[in-house]
Amino acid sequence: MEACATKKKARRGARGKGSSHRRGGKDLQEAGHNAKLAKEKKLRERGLKKGTTHRTARFSVVRDGLHVSTGWHGKEPAKGERDWVLKAYESGQIKTALAHFHQVGCDL
């Protein structure tokens, strides 16, 4: 009796490392399978859903918040950095730089 060599067929729908058939949750799919964007979205949503928001008429940022005439606390930035911020603000590029900051939910 001769042993019959059978060729194994490739599995369809395999989800291996190089597969084009990716699996992921809703957030991952909405983020275009970008794990970092999906994680940021989940963190932001969790903060809004599970976080506690307080609203009060007693506190006013203008009246009670710590501020100085320059609007800056701490050590003054270097001249080159101040010039960069001013140029970025005037050209509108500051929006691109601030897009990487996490938004904090608040209700003032």
Backbone as a chain_set.jsonl record, in Angstrom:
{"seq": "MEACATKKKARRGARGKGSSHRRGGKDLQEAGHNAKLAKEKKLRERGLKKGTTHRTARFSVVRDGLHVSTGWHGKEPAKGERDWVLKAYESGQIKTALAHFHQVGCDL", "coords": {"N": [[0.841, -1.166, 0.0], [0.602, 2.128, -0.871], [1.61, 5.206, 0.418], [-0.335, 8.019, 0.308], [0.424, 11.17, -0.639], [-0.857, 14.07, 0.451], [-1.705, 17.361, -0.327], [-1.77, 20.134, 1.75], [-4.401, 22.387, 2.016], [-4.587, 25.943, 1.843], [-5.957, 27.748, 4.492], [-9.024, 29.409, 4.309], [-9.887, 32.743, 5.036], [-8.076, 33.141, 7.036], [-6.606, 34.703, 9.84], [-4.024, 35.678, 10.182], [-0.767, 37.221, 10.729], [-0.048, 38.489, 8.306], [-2.44, 38.67, 7.039], [-5.153, 39.885, 5.07], [-7.611, 39.928, 5.99], [-8.731, 41.278, 8.571], [-9.48, 41.33, 12.026], [-11.356, 42.962, 14.482], [-12.497, 45.155, 17.074], [-15.312, 47.431, 17.193], [-14.383, 50.056, 17.648], [-11.719, 49.859, 16.788], [-12.069, 49.233, 14.099], [-13.401, 51.553, 13.215], [-11.369, 53.354, 13.514], [-9.783, 52.81, 11.409], [-8.183, 50.562, 11.709], [-6.082, 51.5, 13.198], [-4.369, 51.209, 15.965], [-3.509, 53.0, 17.953], [-5.117, 55.313, 17.62], [-7.612, 54.158, 18.089], [-7.354, 53.397, 20.771], [-7.049, 55.89, 22.02], [-9.563, 56.99, 21.486], [-11.252, 55.243, 22.919], [-10.35, 55.743, 25.514], [-11.027, 58.443, 25.829], [-13.852, 58.316, 25.576], [-14.456, 56.638, 27.757], [-13.674, 58.258, 29.859], [-15.556, 60.303, 29.64], [-17.962, 58.906, 30.034], [-17.704, 57.509, 32.517], [-16.6, 59.35, 34.17], [-16.9, 61.999, 36.581], [-18.784, 64.85, 36.409], [-18.921, 68.082, 37.552], [-20.954, 70.837, 38.258], [-21.132, 74.161, 39.128], [-22.298, 77.22, 40.478], [-20.868, 78.72, 42.142], [-18.125, 78.771, 41.646], [-15.925, 80.478, 39.565], [-13.986, 80.651, 36.72], [-12.839, 82.967, 35.796], [-13.08, 84.703, 38.008], [-12.185, 83.19, 40.286], [-10.125, 81.546, 39.434], [-6.604, 80.825, 39.167], [-4.575, 83.231, 37.853], [-2.478, 85.362, 35.881], [-1.423, 88.569, 34.636], [-0.094, 88.06, 32.226], [-0.988, 85.603, 31.563], [0.505, 83.35, 31.889], [2.07, 80.873, 33.85], [4.894, 80.094, 35.752], [8.229, 79.283, 34.535], [9.492, 81.354, 31.994], [9.194, 80.634, 28.535], [11.843, 79.882, 26.161], [13.158, 82.376, 23.867], [13.16, 81.578, 21.155], [11.24, 79.533, 21.181], [8.974, 80.968, 21.958], [8.723, 82.639, 19.732], [8.203, 80.704, 17.786], [5.675, 79.723, 18.615], [4.123, 82.021, 18.316], [4.331, 82.496, 15.506], [3.209, 80.098, 14.563], [0.627, 80.344, 15.552], [-0.296, 82.631, 14.209], [-0.22, 81.716, 11.549], [-1.976, 79.628, 11.617], [-1.112, 77.057, 11.965], [-0.932, 76.163, 14.498], [-3.137, 74.745, 15.233], [-2.727, 72.216, 14.158], [-0.593, 71.341, 15.729], [-1.798, 71.298, 18.248], [-3.637, 69.326, 17.909], [-2.718, 66.913, 18.801], [-3.03, 66.868, 21.487], [-4.834, 65.658, 24.322], [-8.287, 65.981, 24.676], [-10.079, 67.403, 27.346], [-12.948, 66.73, 29.028], [-15.342, 69.074, 30.086], [-17.639, 71.13, 31.89], [-18.497, 74.22, 32.003]], "CA": [[0.0, 0.0, 0.0], [1.393, 3.342, -1.046], [1.091, 6.363, 1.159], [-0.769, 9.086, -0.593], [0.813, 12.493, -0.126], [-1.89, 15.068, 0.158], [-1.261, 18.727, -0.144], [-2.675, 20.868, 2.62], [-4.937, 23.596, 1.411], [-4.53, 27.132, 2.688], [-7.254, 28.046, 5.106], [-9.644, 30.667, 3.892], [-10.275, 33.597, 6.144], [-7.071, 33.109, 8.094], [-6.377, 36.036, 10.375], [-2.633, 35.734, 10.61], [-0.088, 38.503, 10.727], [-0.083, 39.118, 6.987], [-3.766, 38.511, 6.452], [-5.889, 41.105, 4.746], [-8.888, 39.794, 6.697], [-8.427, 41.618, 9.96], [-10.585, 41.305, 12.96], [-11.174, 43.991, 15.496], [-13.713, 45.72, 17.613], [-15.922, 48.559, 16.489], [-13.495, 51.213, 17.731], [-10.555, 49.604, 15.951], [-12.5, 49.331, 12.706], [-13.687, 52.959, 12.92], [-10.093, 54.062, 13.473], [-9.012, 52.325, 10.265], [-7.242, 49.579, 12.253], [-4.974, 52.192, 13.845], [-4.549, 50.866, 17.382], [-3.314, 54.178, 18.802], [-6.328, 56.135, 17.531], [-8.704, 53.43, 18.74], [-7.132, 53.453, 22.22], [-7.349, 57.263, 22.442], [-11.016, 57.172, 21.438], [-11.841, 54.51, 24.043], [-9.989, 56.456, 26.735], [-11.836, 59.663, 25.867], [-15.238, 57.933, 25.837], [-14.546, 56.122, 29.112], [-13.592, 59.408, 30.745], [-16.824, 61.029, 29.605], [-19.048, 58.075, 30.568], [-17.516, 57.125, 33.913], [-16.102, 60.482, 34.944], [-17.884, 62.805, 37.278], [-18.755, 66.258, 36.019], [-19.573, 68.93, 38.544], [-21.276, 72.178, 37.801], [-21.456, 75.0, 40.269], [-22.348, 78.654, 40.204], [-19.983, 79.378, 43.104], [-16.762, 78.886, 41.123], [-15.774, 81.128, 38.27], [-12.589, 80.615, 36.303], [-12.382, 84.353, 35.704], [-12.999, 85.296, 39.341], [-11.489, 82.355, 41.267], [-9.001, 80.814, 38.867], [-5.297, 81.459, 39.295], [-4.12, 83.79, 36.591], [-1.646, 86.559, 35.956], [-1.716, 89.422, 33.487], [0.451, 87.479, 30.999], [-1.643, 84.33, 31.287], [1.489, 82.279, 31.952], [2.633, 80.566, 35.164], [6.135, 79.335, 35.684], [9.384, 79.815, 33.822], [9.18, 81.849, 30.654], [9.83, 79.829, 27.477], [12.944, 80.515, 25.433], [12.705, 83.289, 22.824], [12.876, 80.81, 19.933], [9.969, 78.829, 21.363], [7.91, 81.97, 21.927], [8.563, 83.051, 18.332], [7.553, 79.6, 17.059], [4.259, 79.698, 18.98], [3.487, 83.188, 17.696], [4.23, 82.248, 14.064], [2.257, 78.999, 14.354], [-0.712, 80.877, 15.827], [-0.659, 83.548, 13.125], [-0.414, 80.979, 10.296], [-3.003, 78.609, 11.799], [-0.496, 75.744, 12.156], [-1.037, 75.786, 15.912], [-4.209, 73.752, 15.321], [-2.117, 70.914, 13.883], [0.202, 70.967, 16.903], [-2.699, 71.032, 19.367], [-4.464, 68.153, 17.603], [-2.152, 65.756, 19.502], [-3.36, 66.958, 22.899], [-6.092, 65.007, 24.688], [-9.302, 66.919, 25.131], [-10.595, 67.101, 28.666], [-14.343, 67.127, 29.088], [-15.707, 69.955, 31.197], [-18.909, 71.838, 31.734], [-18.311, 75.426, 32.799]], "C": [[0.892, 1.236, 0.0], [0.767, 4.498, -0.275], [0.794, 7.488, 0.186], [-0.405, 10.431, 0.038], [-0.253, 13.507, -0.524], [-1.335, 16.444, 0.482], [-2.262, 19.447, 0.746], [-3.119, 22.145, 1.921], [-4.8, 24.755, 2.391], [-5.921, 27.401, 3.24], [-7.773, 29.375, 4.601], [-10.023, 31.459, 5.132], [-9.291, 33.599, 7.288], [-6.787, 34.538, 8.55], [-4.953, 36.143, 10.915], [-2.049, 37.119, 10.46], [-0.194, 39.218, 9.378], [-1.438, 39.072, 6.323], [-4.403, 39.857, 6.139], [-7.254, 41.091, 5.438], [-8.613, 40.037, 8.174], [-9.685, 41.611, 10.79], [-10.336, 42.39, 13.992], [-12.508, 44.499, 15.965], [-14.172, 46.917, 16.801], [-14.985, 49.772, 16.484], [-12.276, 51.052, 16.822], [-10.916, 49.73, 14.474], [-12.763, 50.782, 12.32], [-12.407, 53.782, 12.813], [-9.218, 53.583, 12.324], [-7.915, 51.365, 10.664], [-5.969, 50.234, 12.779], [-5.174, 52.038, 15.349], [-4.414, 52.082, 18.292], [-4.56, 55.059, 18.792], [-7.501, 55.469, 18.245], [-8.574, 53.517, 20.26], [-7.452, 54.85, 22.756], [-8.855, 57.509, 22.476], [-11.686, 56.479, 22.624], [-11.563, 55.222, 25.363], [-10.847, 57.708, 26.898], [-13.287, 59.342, 26.214], [-15.426, 57.429, 27.265], [-14.507, 57.267, 30.122], [-14.895, 60.186, 30.791], [-17.957, 60.232, 30.241], [-18.918, 57.833, 32.068], [-17.03, 58.263, 34.792], [-17.242, 61.245, 35.594], [-17.708, 64.256, 36.849], [-19.534, 67.047, 37.05], [-19.832, 70.293, 37.934], [-21.696, 72.992, 39.018], [-21.457, 76.464, 39.85], [-21.388, 79.401, 41.123], [-18.582, 79.618, 42.558], [-16.784, 79.529, 39.751], [-14.296, 81.1, 37.905], [-12.034, 82.032, 36.269], [-12.145, 84.936, 37.098], [-12.074, 84.506, 40.273], [-10.253, 81.639, 40.741], [-7.693, 81.572, 39.039], [-4.86, 81.959, 37.928], [-3.254, 85.013, 36.869], [-1.908, 87.359, 34.691], [-1.202, 88.826, 32.181], [-0.241, 86.175, 30.628], [-0.708, 83.142, 31.409], [1.974, 82.105, 33.384], [3.932, 79.826, 34.945], [7.209, 80.05, 34.885], [8.999, 80.232, 32.41], [9.89, 80.989, 29.605], [10.955, 80.612, 26.795], [12.395, 81.366, 24.29], [12.358, 82.553, 21.535], [11.543, 80.078, 20.014], [8.795, 79.795, 21.348], [7.644, 82.434, 20.501], [7.853, 81.974, 17.522], [6.054, 79.576, 17.346], [3.524, 80.85, 18.307], [3.297, 82.978, 16.197], [3.205, 81.154, 13.765], [0.826, 79.478, 14.574], [-1.182, 81.763, 14.672], [-0.939, 82.814, 11.817], [-1.515, 79.922, 10.398], [-2.445, 77.212, 12.005], [-0.577, 75.277, 13.594], [-2.115, 74.723, 16.096], [-3.665, 72.35, 15.072], [-1.329, 70.43, 15.097], [-0.708, 70.587, 18.067], [-3.584, 69.812, 19.128], [-3.973, 66.913, 18.346], [-2.445, 65.785, 21.001], [-4.682, 66.24, 23.145], [-7.05, 66.074, 25.174], [-9.826, 66.458, 26.492], [-12.022, 67.62, 28.716], [-14.615, 68.011, 30.291], [-17.026, 70.649, 30.877], [-18.828, 73.081, 32.615], [-19.534, 76.303, 32.751]], "O": [[1.823, 1.347, 0.797], [-0.442, 4.723, -0.321], [1.621, 7.836, -0.657], [-0.882, 10.771, 1.12], [-0.497, 13.748, -1.706], [-0.595, 16.635, 1.448], [-3.469, 19.374, 0.516], [-2.322, 22.87, 1.326], [-4.886, 24.575, 3.606], [-6.923, 27.29, 2.533], [-7.025, 30.346, 4.486], [-10.428, 30.895, 6.148], [-9.628, 34.014, 8.397], [-6.736, 35.462, 7.738], [-4.739, 36.66, 12.012], [-2.747, 38.071, 10.109], [-0.407, 40.429, 9.333], [-1.56, 39.408, 5.145], [-4.209, 40.837, 6.858], [-7.958, 42.1, 5.47], [-8.303, 39.111, 8.924], [-10.791, 41.854, 10.306], [-9.187, 42.684, 14.322], [-13.531, 44.288, 15.315], [-13.511, 47.351, 15.858], [-14.812, 50.431, 15.458], [-11.856, 52.004, 16.166], [-10.142, 50.279, 13.69], [-12.395, 51.207, 11.224], [-12.367, 54.788, 12.105], [-8.034, 53.914, 12.271], [-6.847, 51.338, 10.052], [-4.907, 49.611, 12.807], [-6.055, 52.671, 15.931], [-5.124, 52.189, 19.292], [-5.01, 55.504, 19.848], [-8.285, 56.134, 18.922], [-9.572, 53.692, 20.959], [-8.054, 54.983, 23.821], [-9.361, 58.162, 23.389], [-12.575, 57.046, 23.26], [-12.435, 55.296, 26.229], [-11.335, 57.992, 27.992], [-13.889, 60.016, 27.049], [-16.423, 57.745, 27.914], [-15.224, 57.245, 31.122], [-15.297, 60.674, 31.847], [-18.817, 60.803, 30.911], [-19.897, 57.937, 32.806], [-17.046, 58.156, 36.018], [-18.399, 61.135, 35.189], [-16.612, 64.811, 36.922], [-20.673, 66.712, 37.376], [-19.012, 70.822, 37.184], [-22.513, 72.553, 39.827], [-20.699, 76.875, 38.972], [-21.12, 80.584, 40.911], [-17.917, 80.57, 42.966], [-17.577, 79.155, 38.886], [-13.45, 81.49, 38.71], [-10.893, 82.269, 36.666], [-11.128, 85.587, 37.337], [-11.261, 85.103, 40.979], [-9.424, 81.176, 41.524], [-7.672, 82.803, 39.055], [-4.787, 81.193, 36.967], [-3.301, 85.606, 37.947], [-2.555, 86.862, 33.769], [-1.799, 89.054, 31.129], [-0.1, 85.694, 29.504], [-1.093, 82.025, 31.064], [2.26, 83.091, 34.062], [4.039, 79.01, 34.03], [7.116, 81.244, 34.6], [8.261, 79.525, 31.723], [11.062, 80.653, 29.772], [11.003, 81.841, 26.853], [11.296, 81.111, 23.797], [11.36, 82.876, 20.891], [10.804, 80.011, 19.032], [7.74, 79.486, 20.793], [6.492, 82.606, 20.1], [7.009, 82.277, 16.678], [5.249, 79.426, 16.427], [2.423, 80.669, 17.787], [2.219, 83.251, 15.669], [2.423, 81.274, 12.822], [-0.085, 79.062, 13.859], [-2.321, 81.656, 14.218], [-1.804, 83.238, 11.05], [-1.943, 79.377, 9.38], [-3.211, 76.269, 12.202], [-0.316, 74.108, 13.88], [-2.027, 73.896, 17.003], [-4.102, 71.395, 15.714], [-1.389, 69.254, 15.454], [-0.409, 69.642, 18.798], [-4.216, 69.319, 20.061], [-4.73, 65.956, 18.507], [-2.14, 64.824, 21.709], [-5.551, 66.218, 22.274], [-6.693, 66.947, 25.965], [-9.989, 65.263, 26.737], [-12.274, 68.801, 28.478], [-14.161, 67.717, 31.397], [-17.448, 70.727, 29.723], [-19.061, 73.011, 33.822], [-19.555, 77.368, 33.368]]}, "num_chains": 1, "name": "protein.A"}
